[in-house]
Amino acid sequence: MPSRDSDISALTQGAMDLPRAPEARWLPGVPAVRLMLGRPLTHELYWLTLEGSLTRALQLRCMESFHVDVLREGYSRPSVEEALTLGIPSRQLAWIREVQLCGDGQPWVMARTVIPLDTLKGNGRRLRHLGRRPLGHFLFSQRRWHRGPFQIGIARATAPGQPTIGRRSRFFRGKDALLVGEYFLPNLLARTP
Protein backbone atom coordinates (compact mmCIF):
# COMPACT_ATOMS: atom_id res chain seq x y z
CA MET A 1 0.00 0.00 0.00
CA PRO A 2 1.38 3.45 -0.84
CA SER A 3 2.20 5.89 1.93
CA ARG A 4 -0.53 8.22 3.06
CA ASP A 5 1.00 11.21 1.29
CA SER A 6 1.96 9.45 -1.91
CA ASP A 7 1.53 10.66 -5.44
CA ILE A 8 -0.40 7.98 -7.31
CA SER A 9 1.38 8.87 -10.55
CA ALA A 10 4.71 7.86 -8.96
CA LEU A 11 3.72 4.32 -7.91
CA THR A 12 5.94 1.34 -8.61
CA GLN A 13 5.19 -1.12 -11.38
CA GLY A 14 3.86 -3.68 -8.86
CA ALA A 15 1.29 -1.20 -7.57
CA MET A 16 0.35 -0.24 -11.12
CA ASP A 17 -0.46 -3.91 -11.90
CA LEU A 18 -3.27 -3.92 -9.31
CA PRO A 19 -6.84 -3.72 -10.62
CA ARG A 20 -8.01 -0.22 -11.49
CA ALA A 21 -11.44 1.34 -11.49
CA PRO A 22 -12.60 1.26 -15.12
CA GLU A 23 -13.61 4.17 -17.29
CA ALA A 24 -17.36 4.43 -17.59
CA ARG A 25 -20.04 6.28 -19.46
CA TRP A 26 -22.23 7.86 -16.79
CA LEU A 27 -25.98 8.08 -17.29
CA PRO A 28 -28.64 9.76 -15.13
CA GLY A 29 -30.47 6.62 -14.03
CA VAL A 30 -31.64 3.07 -14.62
CA PRO A 31 -34.06 3.85 -17.52
CA ALA A 32 -31.24 5.44 -19.53
CA VAL A 33 -29.01 2.42 -18.89
CA ARG A 34 -31.76 0.01 -20.00
CA LEU A 35 -32.11 1.96 -23.25
CA MET A 36 -28.36 2.03 -23.78
CA LEU A 37 -27.88 -1.69 -23.08
CA GLY A 38 -31.05 -2.77 -24.88
CA ARG A 39 -31.89 -5.24 -22.12
CA PRO A 40 -33.42 -5.26 -18.66
CA LEU A 41 -31.15 -5.12 -15.63
CA THR A 42 -31.47 -8.27 -13.54
CA HIS A 43 -29.08 -8.91 -10.66
CA GLU A 44 -27.51 -5.47 -11.13
CA LEU A 45 -30.72 -3.59 -10.38
CA TYR A 46 -30.70 -4.35 -6.65
CA TRP A 47 -27.15 -3.05 -6.18
CA LEU A 48 -27.53 -0.05 -8.48
CA THR A 49 -30.57 1.27 -6.63
CA LEU A 50 -29.67 0.29 -3.06
CA GLU A 51 -30.14 3.25 -0.70
CA GLY A 52 -28.06 3.64 2.43
CA SER A 53 -24.65 2.11 3.01
CA LEU A 54 -23.41 -0.32 0.37
CA THR A 55 -20.73 -1.41 2.86
CA ARG A 56 -23.38 -2.42 5.39
CA ALA A 57 -25.42 -4.29 2.76
CA LEU A 58 -22.31 -6.21 1.69
CA GLN A 59 -21.43 -7.06 5.29
CA LEU A 60 -24.91 -8.51 5.76
CA ARG A 61 -24.38 -10.77 2.69
CA CYS A 62 -21.17 -12.26 4.08
CA MET A 63 -21.19 -15.77 5.44
CA GLU A 64 -17.70 -15.46 6.93
CA SER A 65 -15.87 -12.13 6.67
CA PHE A 66 -15.74 -8.70 5.09
CA HIS A 67 -12.66 -6.57 4.52
CA VAL A 68 -11.33 -3.64 2.50
CA ASP A 69 -8.22 -3.99 0.32
CA VAL A 70 -6.63 -0.62 -0.42
CA LEU A 71 -5.33 -0.76 -3.98
CA ARG A 72 -3.94 2.77 -4.15
CA GLU A 73 -4.44 6.12 -2.50
CA GLY A 74 -2.74 9.46 -2.68
CA TYR A 75 -2.73 12.81 -4.40
CA SER A 76 -3.38 12.70 -8.11
CA ARG A 77 -5.38 14.50 -10.77
CA PRO A 78 -8.93 13.28 -11.21
CA SER A 79 -10.18 12.71 -14.72
CA VAL A 80 -11.50 15.78 -16.49
CA GLU A 81 -15.01 14.34 -16.18
CA GLU A 82 -14.61 13.75 -12.42
CA ALA A 83 -13.30 17.28 -11.90
CA LEU A 84 -16.25 18.69 -13.84
CA THR A 85 -18.70 16.62 -11.76
CA LEU A 86 -17.12 17.96 -8.55
CA GLY A 87 -16.84 21.53 -9.83
CA ILE A 88 -13.07 21.76 -9.34
CA PRO A 89 -10.38 22.89 -11.81
CA SER A 90 -9.38 20.02 -14.11
CA ARG A 91 -5.68 20.32 -13.23
CA GLN A 92 -6.19 20.48 -9.46
CA LEU A 93 -4.92 17.58 -7.39
CA ALA A 94 -7.33 15.59 -5.23
CA TRP A 95 -6.99 12.73 -2.78
CA ILE A 96 -7.92 9.61 -4.75
CA ARG A 97 -8.57 6.29 -3.07
CA GLU A 98 -9.21 3.03 -4.91
CA VAL A 99 -10.23 -0.05 -2.93
CA GLN A 100 -11.84 -3.42 -3.30
CA LEU A 101 -14.64 -4.40 -0.93
CA CYS A 102 -14.26 -8.12 -0.33
CA GLY A 103 -16.76 -10.60 1.06
CA ASP A 104 -15.94 -14.16 2.04
CA GLY A 105 -12.46 -13.86 0.55
CA GLN A 106 -13.60 -12.60 -2.88
CA PRO A 107 -13.55 -9.07 -4.32
CA TRP A 108 -17.16 -7.95 -4.77
CA VAL A 109 -16.92 -4.22 -5.44
CA MET A 110 -14.22 -1.92 -6.72
CA ALA A 111 -14.59 1.64 -5.47
CA ARG A 112 -12.94 4.92 -6.44
CA THR A 113 -13.27 8.02 -4.29
CA VAL A 114 -12.19 11.49 -5.38
CA ILE A 115 -11.84 14.01 -2.56
CA PRO A 116 -11.08 17.65 -3.49
CA LEU A 117 -8.39 19.48 -1.50
CA ASP A 118 -10.91 21.83 0.14
CA THR A 119 -12.83 18.85 1.53
CA LEU A 120 -9.66 17.59 3.26
CA LYS A 121 -9.51 20.62 5.56
CA GLY A 122 -10.71 20.59 9.18
CA ASN A 123 -12.58 17.39 10.08
CA GLY A 124 -12.14 16.27 6.47
CA ARG A 125 -8.48 15.49 7.25
CA ARG A 126 -9.68 12.16 8.64
CA LEU A 127 -10.64 11.07 5.12
CA ARG A 128 -6.93 10.69 4.31
CA HIS A 129 -6.41 8.29 7.19
CA LEU A 130 -9.09 5.63 6.70
CA GLY A 131 -6.62 2.83 5.97
CA ARG A 132 -8.57 -0.40 5.61
CA ARG A 133 -11.71 1.03 7.20
CA PRO A 134 -14.66 1.41 4.80
CA LEU A 135 -15.43 4.96 3.66
CA GLY A 136 -19.14 4.10 3.90
CA HIS A 137 -18.84 3.53 7.63
CA PHE A 138 -17.35 7.01 8.03
CA LEU A 139 -19.88 8.79 5.79
CA PHE A 140 -22.99 7.11 7.17
CA SER A 141 -21.93 7.63 10.79
CA GLN A 142 -21.59 11.41 10.23
CA ARG A 143 -24.95 13.19 10.15
CA ARG A 144 -23.54 16.12 8.20
CA TRP A 145 -22.83 14.10 5.05
CA HIS A 146 -25.69 13.75 2.55
CA ARG A 147 -25.74 11.75 -0.67
CA GLY A 148 -26.81 13.24 -3.99
CA PRO A 149 -28.60 11.27 -6.73
CA PHE A 150 -27.04 8.20 -8.30
CA GLN A 151 -25.60 8.08 -11.78
CA ILE A 152 -25.24 4.67 -13.40
CA GLY A 153 -22.08 3.85 -15.31
CA ILE A 154 -21.53 1.42 -18.12
CA ALA A 155 -17.90 0.40 -17.72
CA ARG A 156 -15.45 -0.70 -20.37
CA ALA A 157 -14.14 -4.04 -19.10
CA THR A 158 -10.85 -4.87 -20.79
CA ALA A 159 -10.32 -8.30 -19.19
CA PRO A 160 -12.40 -11.10 -17.67
CA GLY A 161 -13.49 -10.46 -14.10
CA GLN A 162 -13.63 -6.69 -14.50
CA PRO A 163 -16.81 -4.76 -13.77
CA THR A 164 -19.16 -3.75 -16.56
CA ILE A 165 -21.55 -1.65 -14.50
CA GLY A 166 -21.40 0.66 -11.51
CA ARG A 167 -22.93 3.62 -9.79
CA ARG A 168 -21.63 6.84 -8.37
CA SER A 169 -22.86 9.72 -6.30
CA ARG A 170 -21.61 12.90 -4.74
CA PHE A 171 -21.67 13.28 -1.00
CA PHE A 172 -22.08 16.79 0.41
CA ARG A 173 -21.25 18.39 3.75
CA GLY A 174 -22.07 22.08 3.48
CA LYS A 175 -19.87 23.36 0.64
CA ASP A 176 -17.61 20.30 0.78
CA ALA A 177 -18.14 17.38 -1.59
CA LEU A 178 -16.59 14.10 -2.63
CA LEU A 179 -17.35 11.64 -5.42
CA VAL A 180 -17.75 7.90 -4.78
CA GLY A 181 -17.87 5.42 -7.66
CA GLU A 182 -18.78 1.78 -6.92
CA TYR A 183 -18.23 -0.86 -9.62
CA PHE A 184 -19.91 -4.24 -9.17
CA LEU A 185 -17.69 -7.23 -9.89
CA PRO A 186 -18.94 -10.50 -11.44
CA ASN A 187 -18.34 -12.36 -8.14
CA LEU A 188 -21.05 -10.23 -6.53
CA LEU A 189 -23.48 -10.12 -9.44
CA ALA A 190 -23.42 -13.93 -9.73
CA ARG A 191 -24.92 -14.12 -6.22
CA THR A 192 -28.64 -13.61 -5.78
CA PRO A 193 -29.38 -10.35 -3.93
MIDOSE-1310 file (N, C-alpha, C; in nm, 2 decimals, decimal comma, always signed):
residues 193
mpsr	+0,09/-0,12/+0,00/+0,00/+0,00/+0,00/+0,09/+0,12/+0,00; +0,06/+0,22/-0,08/+0,14/+0,34/-0,08/+0,13/+0,42/+0,05; +0,22/+0,51/+0,07/+0,22/+0,59/+0,19/+0,10/+0,68/+0,19; +0,06/+0,74/+0,30/-0,05/+0,82/+0,31/-0,04/+0,95/+0,22
dsdi	+0,08/+1,00/+0,20/+0,10/+1,12/+0,13/+0,16/+1,10/-0,01; +0,13/+0,98/-0,06/+0,20/+0,94/-0,19/+0,13/+1,02/-0,31; +0,20/+1,02/-0,42/+0,15/+1,07/-0,54/+0,12/+0,94/-0,63; +0,00/+0,92/-0,66/-0,04/+0,80/-0,73/+0,04/+0,78/-0,86
salt	+0,07/+0,89/-0,93/+0,14/+0,89/-1,05/+0,28/+0,84/-1,04; +0,33/+0,83/-0,92/+0,47/+0,79/-0,90/+0,48/+0,64/-0,84; +0,37/+0,57/-0,85/+0,37/+0,43/-0,79/+0,46/+0,34/-0,87; +0,51/+0,23/-0,80/+0,59/+0,13/-0,86/+0,51/+0,05/-0,96
qgam	+0,59/-0,03/-1,04/+0,52/-0,11/-1,14/+0,43/-0,21/-1,07; +0,47/-0,27/-0,96/+0,39/-0,37/-0,89/+0,25/-0,31/-0,85; +0,25/-0,19/-0,80/+0,13/-0,12/-0,76/+0,04/-0,09/-0,88; +0,11/-0,06/-0,99/+0,03/-0,02/-1,11/-0,03/-0,15/-1,17
dlpr	+0,01/-0,27/-1,14/-0,05/-0,39/-1,19/-0,17/-0,43/-1,12; -0,20/-0,36/-1,00/-0,33/-0,39/-0,93/-0,45/-0,35/-1,01; -0,56/-0,41/-0,99/-0,68/-0,37/-1,06/-0,71/-0,22/-1,05; -0,77/-0,16/-1,15/-0,80/-0,02/-1,15/-0,95/-0,01/-1,17
apea	-1,00/+0,10/-1,12/-1,14/+0,13/-1,15/-1,15/+0,17/-1,30; -1,25/+0,11/-1,37/-1,26/+0,13/-1,51/-1,32/+0,26/-1,55; -1,29/+0,30/-1,67/-1,36/+0,42/-1,73/-1,51/+0,38/-1,75; -1,59/+0,47/-1,74/-1,74/+0,44/-1,76/-1,81/+0,56/-1,83
rwlp	-1,91/+0,53/-1,89/-2,00/+0,63/-1,95/-2,12/+0,64/-1,85; -2,13/+0,76/-1,79/-2,22/+0,79/-1,68/-2,35/+0,84/-1,73; -2,46/+0,77/-1,69/-2,60/+0,81/-1,73/-2,68/+0,85/-1,61; -2,79/+0,92/-1,63/-2,86/+0,98/-1,51/-2,95/+0,88/-1,43
gvpa	-2,97/+0,76/-1,48/-3,05/+0,66/-1,40/-3,07/+0,53/-1,48; -3,14/+0,44/-1,41/-3,16/+0,31/-1,46/-3,24/+0,31/-1,60; -3,34/+0,39/-1,62/-3,41/+0,38/-1,75/-3,31/+0,42/-1,87; -3,22/+0,51/-1,85/-3,12/+0,54/-1,95/-3,03/+0,43/-1,98
vrlm	-2,99/+0,36/-1,87/-2,90/+0,24/-1,89/-2,97/+0,13/-1,96; -3,10/+0,11/-1,93/-3,18/+0,00/-2,00/-3,18/+0,03/-2,15; -3,21/+0,16/-2,18/-3,21/+0,20/-2,32/-3,08/+0,18/-2,39; -2,97/+0,21/-2,32/-2,84/+0,20/-2,38/-2,79/+0,06/-2,40
lgrp	-2,83/-0,03/-2,30/-2,79/-0,17/-2,31/-2,88/-0,25/-2,40; -3,01/-0,20/-2,41/-3,10/-0,28/-2,49/-3,15/-0,40/-2,42; -3,14/-0,41/-2,29/-3,19/-0,52/-2,21/-3,23/-0,48/-2,07; -3,31/-0,56/-2,01/-3,34/-0,53/-1,87/-3,22/-0,55/-1,77
lthe	-3,22/-0,49/-1,66/-3,11/-0,51/-1,56/-3,17/-0,62/-1,47; -3,10/-0,72/-1,44/-3,15/-0,83/-1,35/-3,08/-0,82/-1,22; -2,98/-0,89/-1,20/-2,91/-0,89/-1,07/-2,85/-0,75/-1,03; -2,81/-0,68/-1,14/-2,75/-0,55/-1,11/-2,85/-0,45/-1,05
lywl	-2,97/-0,46/-1,08/-3,07/-0,36/-1,04/-3,07/-0,34/-0,89; -3,07/-0,45/-0,81/-3,07/-0,44/-0,67/-2,95/-0,35/-0,62; -2,83/-0,38/-0,67/-2,72/-0,30/-0,62/-2,71/-0,16/-0,67; -2,76/-0,14/-0,79/-2,75/-0,01/-0,85/-2,85/+0,09/-0,78
tleg	-2,95/+0,04/-0,72/-3,06/+0,13/-0,66/-3,06/+0,12/-0,51; -2,97/+0,05/-0,45/-2,97/+0,03/-0,31/-2,94/+0,16/-0,24; -3,03/+0,20/-0,15/-3,01/+0,32/-0,07/-2,94/+0,29/+0,05; -2,88/+0,39/+0,12/-2,81/+0,36/+0,24/-2,67/+0,32/+0,21
sltr	-2,61/+0,25/+0,31/-2,47/+0,21/+0,30/-2,45/+0,08/+0,22; -2,37/+0,09/+0,11/-2,34/-0,03/+0,04/-2,25/-0,12/+0,12; -2,16/-0,06/+0,20/-2,07/-0,14/+0,29/-2,16/-0,23/+0,38; -2,25/-0,17/+0,44/-2,34/-0,24/+0,54/-2,42/-0,35/+0,47
alql	-2,47/-0,33/+0,35/-2,54/-0,43/+0,28/-2,45/-0,55/+0,24; -2,33/-0,52/+0,20/-2,23/-0,62/+0,17/-2,20/-0,70/+0,29; -2,18/-0,64/+0,40/-2,14/-0,71/+0,53/-2,25/-0,80/+0,57; -2,38/-0,76/+0,54/-2,49/-0,85/+0,58/-2,50/-0,97/+0,48
rcme	-2,44/-0,97/+0,36/-2,44/-1,08/+0,27/-2,33/-1,18/+0,30; -2,23/-1,14/+0,38/-2,12/-1,23/+0,41/-2,16/-1,34/+0,50; -2,10/-1,46/+0,46/-2,12/-1,58/+0,54/-2,00/-1,59/+0,64; -1,89/-1,53/+0,61/-1,77/-1,55/+0,69/-1,71/-1,41/+0,73
sfhv	-1,66/-1,34/+0,63/-1,59/-1,21/+0,67/-1,60/-1,11/+0,56; -1,57/-0,99/+0,60/-1,57/-0,87/+0,51/-1,45/-0,79/+0,54; -1,38/-0,74/+0,43/-1,27/-0,66/+0,45/-1,25/-0,56/+0,33; -1,17/-0,46/+0,35/-1,13/-0,36/+0,25/-0,99/-0,38/+0,21
dvlr	-0,96/-0,40/+0,08/-0,82/-0,40/+0,03/-0,80/-0,26/-0,03; -0,70/-0,19/+0,02/-0,66/-0,06/-0,04/-0,57/-0,09/-0,16; -0,61/-0,05/-0,28/-0,53/-0,08/-0,40/-0,43/+0,04/-0,42; -0,48/+0,16/-0,40/-0,39/+0,28/-0,42/-0,47/+0,40/-0,35
egys	-0,39/+0,49/-0,30/-0,44/+0,61/-0,25/-0,33/+0,71/-0,25; -0,37/+0,84/-0,27/-0,27/+0,95/-0,27/-0,32/+1,06/-0,35; -0,24/+1,16/-0,36/-0,27/+1,28/-0,44/-0,25/+1,25/-0,59; -0,35/+1,29/-0,67/-0,34/+1,27/-0,81/-0,44/+1,36/-0,88
rpsv	-0,44/+1,37/-1,01/-0,54/+1,45/-1,08/-0,66/+1,36/-1,11; -0,77/+1,40/-1,08/-0,89/+1,33/-1,12/-0,91/+1,34/-1,27; -0,99/+1,26/-1,33/-1,02/+1,27/-1,47/-1,09/+1,41/-1,49; -1,08/+1,45/-1,62/-1,15/+1,58/-1,65/-1,30/+1,57/-1,62
eeal	-1,36/+1,45/-1,64/-1,50/+1,43/-1,62/-1,53/+1,44/-1,47; -1,44/+1,37/-1,39/-1,46/+1,38/-1,24/-1,45/+1,52/-1,19; -1,35/+1,59/-1,24/-1,33/+1,73/-1,19/-1,45/+1,81/-1,22; -1,50/+1,80/-1,34/-1,62/+1,87/-1,38/-1,74/+1,83/-1,29
tlgi	-1,76/+1,71/-1,26/-1,87/+1,66/-1,18/-1,86/+1,72/-1,04; -1,73/+1,74/-0,99/-1,71/+1,80/-0,85/-1,70/+1,95/-0,86; -1,69/+2,01/-0,97/-1,68/+2,15/-0,98/-1,55/+2,21/-0,94; -1,44/+2,13/-0,97/-1,31/+2,18/-0,93/-1,23/+2,19/-1,06
psrq	-1,12/+2,27/-1,06/-1,04/+2,29/-1,18/-0,98/+2,15/-1,23; -0,98/+2,13/-1,36/-0,94/+2,00/-1,41/-0,79/+1,97/-1,38; -0,71/+2,06/-1,35/-0,57/+2,03/-1,32/-0,54/+2,03/-1,17; -0,64/+2,05/-1,09/-0,62/+2,05/-0,95/-0,60/+1,91/-0,89
lawi	-0,51/+1,89/-0,80/-0,49/+1,76/-0,74/-0,61/+1,73/-0,65; -0,63/+1,60/-0,62/-0,73/+1,56/-0,52/-0,68/+1,44/-0,46; -0,73/+1,40/-0,34/-0,70/+1,27/-0,28/-0,78/+1,17/-0,34; -0,72/+1,07/-0,40/-0,79/+0,96/-0,48/-0,76/+0,83/-0,41
revq	-0,87/+0,76/-0,38/-0,86/+0,63/-0,31/-0,93/+0,52/-0,39; -0,86/+0,42/-0,42/-0,92/+0,30/-0,49/-0,91/+0,18/-0,40; -1,02/+0,11/-0,38/-1,02/+0,00/-0,29/-1,11/-0,11/-0,36; -1,09/-0,23/-0,30/-1,18/-0,34/-0,33/-1,25/-0,38/-0,20
lcgd	-1,39/-0,39/-0,21/-1,46/-0,44/-0,09/-1,48/-0,59/-0,11; -1,43/-0,67/-0,02/-1,43/-0,81/-0,03/-1,52/-0,88/+0,07; -1,59/-0,98/+0,02/-1,68/-1,06/+0,11/-1,64/-1,21/+0,09; -1,63/-1,27/+0,20/-1,59/-1,42/+0,20/-1,47/-1,45/+0,12
gqpw	-1,37/-1,36/+0,12/-1,25/-1,39/+0,05/-1,24/-1,35/-0,09; -1,35/-1,29/-0,15/-1,36/-1,26/-0,29/-1,39/-1,11/-0,31; -1,32/-1,05/-0,40/-1,35/-0,91/-0,43/-1,49/-0,90/-0,49; -1,58/-0,81/-0,43/-1,72/-0,80/-0,48/-1,74/-0,66/-0,54
vmar	-1,67/-0,56/-0,49/-1,69/-0,42/-0,54/-1,56/-0,35/-0,55; -1,54/-0,28/-0,66/-1,42/-0,19/-0,67/-1,48/-0,05/-0,66; -1,41/+0,03/-0,57/-1,46/+0,16/-0,55/-1,35/+0,27/-0,57; -1,39/+0,38/-0,62/-1,29/+0,49/-0,64/-1,36/+0,62/-0,58
tvip	-1,28/+0,68/-0,49/-1,33/+0,80/-0,43/-1,24/+0,92/-0,47; -1,29/+1,03/-0,50/-1,22/+1,15/-0,54/-1,26/+1,26/-0,44; -1,16/+1,30/-0,36/-1,18/+1,40/-0,26/-1,11/+1,53/-0,29; -1,18/+1,64/-0,32/-1,11/+1,76/-0,35/-1,03/+1,82/-0,23
ldtl	-0,93/+1,90/-0,26/-0,84/+1,95/-0,15/-0,92/+2,02/-0,04; -1,01/+2,11/-0,08/-1,09/+2,18/+0,01/-1,17/+2,09/+0,11; -1,21/+1,98/+0,07/-1,28/+1,89/+0,15/-1,19/+1,82/+0,26; -1,06/+1,82/+0,23/-0,97/+1,76/+0,33/-0,93/+1,85/+0,44
kgng	-0,98/+1,97/+0,45/-0,95/+2,06/+0,56/-1,04/+2,03/+0,68; -0,99/+2,08/+0,80/-1,07/+2,06/+0,92/-1,10/+1,91/+0,95; -1,22/+1,88/+0,98/-1,26/+1,74/+1,01/-1,24/+1,65/+0,89; -1,23/+1,71/+0,77/-1,21/+1,63/+0,65/-1,08/+1,56/+0,64
rrlr	-0,98/+1,61/+0,72/-0,85/+1,55/+0,72/-0,86/+1,40/+0,75; -0,96/+1,36/+0,83/-0,97/+1,22/+0,86/-0,99/+1,13/+0,74; -1,04/+1,18/+0,63/-1,06/+1,11/+0,51/-0,93/+1,05/+0,45; -0,82/+1,12/+0,48/-0,69/+1,07/+0,43/-0,64/+0,95/+0,51
hlgr	-0,70/+0,93/+0,63/-0,64/+0,83/+0,72/-0,74/+0,71/+0,75; -0,81/+0,67/+0,65/-0,91/+0,56/+0,67/-0,84/+0,43/+0,67; -0,73/+0,41/+0,60/-0,66/+0,28/+0,60/-0,76/+0,18/+0,54; -0,77/+0,07/+0,61/-0,86/-0,04/+0,56/-1,00/-0,03/+0,61
rplg	-1,03/+0,08/+0,68/-1,17/+0,10/+0,72/-1,26/+0,15/+0,60; -1,38/+0,10/+0,59/-1,47/+0,14/+0,48/-1,50/+0,29/+0,49; -1,50/+0,36/+0,37/-1,54/+0,50/+0,37/-1,69/+0,51/+0,40; -1,77/+0,41/+0,36/-1,91/+0,41/+0,39/-1,94/+0,42/+0,54
hflf	-1,86/+0,35/+0,62/-1,88/+0,35/+0,76/-1,86/+0,50/+0,81; -1,76/+0,56/+0,76/-1,74/+0,70/+0,80/-1,85/+0,79/+0,76; -1,89/+0,79/+0,63/-1,99/+0,88/+0,58/-2,13/+0,86/+0,64; -2,17/+0,74/+0,66/-2,30/+0,71/+0,72/-2,31/+0,72/+0,87
sqrr	-2,19/+0,74/+0,94/-2,19/+0,76/+1,08/-2,18/+0,91/+1,11; -2,17/+1,00/+1,01/-2,16/+1,14/+1,02/-2,29/+1,20/+0,97; -2,36/+1,26/+1,06/-2,49/+1,32/+1,01/-2,48/+1,43/+0,92; -2,37/+1,50/+0,91/-2,35/+1,61/+0,82/-2,34/+1,58/+0,67
whrg	-2,30/+1,45/+0,64/-2,28/+1,41/+0,51/-2,42/+1,36/+0,45; -2,45/+1,41/+0,33/-2,57/+1,37/+0,25/-2,53/+1,33/+0,11; -2,60/+1,23/+0,07/-2,57/+1,17/-0,07/-2,66/+1,24/-0,17; -2,60/+1,27/-0,29/-2,68/+1,32/-0,40/-2,74/+1,21/-0,48
pfqi	-2,80/+1,23/-0,59/-2,86/+1,13/-0,67/-2,75/+1,04/-0,74; -2,79/+0,91/-0,76/-2,70/+0,82/-0,83/-2,70/+0,85/-0,98; -2,58/+0,82/-1,03/-2,56/+0,81/-1,18/-2,52/+0,66/-1,20; -2,56/+0,60/-1,31/-2,52/+0,47/-1,34/-2,42/+0,47/-1,45
giar	-2,32/+0,39/-1,43/-2,21/+0,39/-1,53/-2,20/+0,25/-1,60; -2,18/+0,26/-1,73/-2,15/+0,14/-1,81/-2,00/+0,14/-1,83; -1,94/+0,04/-1,77/-1,79/+0,04/-1,77/-1,74/-0,04/-1,89; -1,61/+0,00/-1,93/-1,54/-0,07/-2,04/-1,45/-0,17/-1,98
atap	-1,50/-0,30/-1,96/-1,41/-0,40/-1,91/-1,32/-0,44/-2,02; -1,19/-0,45/-1,98/-1,08/-0,49/-2,08/-1,03/-0,63/-2,06; -1,08/-0,69/-1,95/-1,03/-0,83/-1,92/-1,14/-0,90/-1,84; -1,14/-1,04/-1,84/-1,24/-1,11/-1,77/-1,23/-1,07/-1,62
gqpt	-1,35/-1,07/-1,55/-1,35/-1,05/-1,41/-1,36/-0,90/-1,38; -1,35/-0,81/-1,48/-1,36/-0,67/-1,45/-1,51/-0,63/-1,45; -1,54/-0,52/-1,38/-1,68/-0,48/-1,38/-1,73/-0,42/-1,51; -1,86/-0,43/-1,54/-1,92/-0,38/-1,66/-2,02/-0,27/-1,62
igrr	-2,05/-0,26/-1,49/-2,16/-0,16/-1,45/-2,12/-0,12/-1,31; -2,16/+0,01/-1,28/-2,14/+0,07/-1,15/-2,23/+0,18/-1,13; -2,21/+0,24/-1,01/-2,29/+0,36/-0,98/-2,20/+0,46/-0,91; -2,24/+0,59/-0,91/-2,16/+0,68/-0,84/-2,26/+0,79/-0,79
srff	-2,21/+0,86/-0,69/-2,29/+0,97/-0,63/-2,19/+1,07/-0,56; -2,24/+1,19/-0,55/-2,16/+1,29/-0,47/-2,22/+1,29/-0,33; -2,13/+1,31/-0,24/-2,17/+1,33/-0,10/-2,13/+1,47/-0,07; -2,22/+1,54/+0,01/-2,21/+1,68/+0,04/-2,21/+1,70/+0,19
rgkd	-2,13/+1,79/+0,24/-2,13/+1,84/+0,37/-2,11/+1,99/+0,37; -2,22/+2,06/+0,37/-2,21/+2,21/+0,35/-2,16/+2,23/+0,21; -2,05/+2,31/+0,20/-1,99/+2,34/+0,06/-1,88/+2,23/+0,02; -1,86/+2,14/+0,11/-1,76/+2,03/+0,08/-1,83/+1,92/+0,00
allv	-1,76/+1,85/-0,08/-1,81/+1,74/-0,16/-1,71/+1,64/-0,19; -1,75/+1,51/-0,21/-1,66/+1,41/-0,26/-1,74/+1,32/-0,36; -1,67/+1,25/-0,44/-1,73/+1,16/-0,54/-1,70/+1,02/-0,52; -1,80/+0,93/-0,50/-1,77/+0,79/-0,48/-1,83/+0,71/-0,59
geyf	-1,75/+0,63/-0,66/-1,79/+0,54/-0,77/-1,77/+0,40/-0,72; -1,88/+0,32/-0,74/-1,88/+0,18/-0,69/-1,91/+0,09/-0,81; -1,81/+0,00/-0,84/-1,82/-0,09/-0,96/-1,84/-0,23/-0,92; -1,95/-0,29/-0,97/-1,99/-0,42/-0,92/-1,92/-0,53/-1,00
lpnl	-1,85/-0,62/-0,93/-1,77/-0,72/-0,99/-1,85/-0,85/-1,01; -1,82/-0,93/-1,11/-1,89/-1,05/-1,14/-1,92/-1,14/-1,02; -1,82/-1,15/-0,93/-1,83/-1,24/-0,81/-1,96/-1,20/-0,73; -1,99/-1,07/-0,73/-2,11/-1,02/-0,65/-2,23/-1,04/-0,73
lart	-2,23/-1,01/-0,86/-2,35/-1,01/-0,94/-2,39/-1,15/-0,97; -2,30/-1,25/-0,96/-2,34/-1,39/-0,97/-2,42/-1,44/-0,85; -2,42/-1,37/-0,74/-2,49/-1,41/-0,62/-2,63/-1,35/-0,63; -2,73/-1,42/-0,58/-2,86/-1,36/-0,58/-2,87/-1,26/-0,47
p	-2,93/-1,14/-0,49/-2,94/-1,03/-0,39/-3,03/-1,07/-0,28
